[in-house]
Amino acid sequence: MVVSEIIGEALIIVGMFFYIVSGLGLIRMPDLYSRMQTATKTTTMGTIFTFLGIGIMWPEHFLKIFIVMLFILFTNPVAAHALARGAYRSGIRPWKGTVIDKYKEKLGEGVGIDD
């Protein structure tokens, strides 16, 4: 085996690990916001490592893969933030064991629902 194939396969395995952790996080976390945070971070990292491994194994496609990796790196967290904010504004509150709710402090009770 070529060294680039070994490194590429190792990175793909690391990406799979992040996908497995993401699935476990969806099962284990208590509320929408914790699940969304877990899924977003781990799938972003899983995708980055998987694509990086593929890019190393097939260097002729690395530029395209790098552009897709950047797109995912920038859009995945922004999309998750928008979904979480929309969920909060529509009335889905965090789990009762949540210690800090900064968004509630910022909005105040009942303020900002329509803006």
Secondary structure as UniProt FT lines:
FT   HELIX           3..28
FT   HELIX           32..57
FT   HELIX           59..61
FT   HELIX           62..89
FT   TURN            90..91
FT   TURN            96..97
FT   HELIX           102..107
FT   TURN            109..112
//
